[in-house]
Amino acid sequence: MAPPRDRSNSEGHKLVASNRRAHRDYDILETFETGIVLSGSEVKSLRDGHAQVADSFARIINGQVWLDGVHIPPYQRAHGVGAHDPDRARKLLMHRREIDRLAHELAVEHLALIPLSFYFKDGRVKVEIAVARGRKKADKRQALAARDVKLEMAKAMGRQAKGRT
């Protein structure tokens, strides 16, 4: 009998696309890993690393989570029947309890549900979505300033450790 595989290693993970603007524009409160319903040509296009998630969002409609605004270009070698609509809404796969809890949380606290990244995990496409609160312009500036201070401190600590002061 073979030993169980360790799924925590990064060997089976391949990042396809990430939403870098999300961390600047939102305060991330909670993240979820979800599956997604795709056609074959969409998966092949993702394997080639083609996806745009910058202005995308998720919403809950009739107890199902749908992802809108993601652009997955058609697979280059798919023609006619094999081609897909690049901007269609895609269904996300989550447990019923999670969906119900999210729907309640989003309705009560006026939060957003945004995708953070698309990646392959053990051969399957996964989407990391986040419950987030939007930042105002001043908050964005403060977050950037705090990041710059943290980076400068890390550089100074590195210089000090090397004895260059």
PyMOL commands that set and color helices and strands:
alter all, ss='L'
color gray80, all
select helices_A, chain A and resi 10-12+20-25+40-47+80-82+96-109+137-161
alter helices_A, ss='H'
color red, helices_A
select strands_A, chain A and resi 13-18+26-36+57-61+64-68+90-93+112-121+124-134
alter strands_A, ss='S'
color yellow, strands_A
deselect
rebuild
show_as cartoon
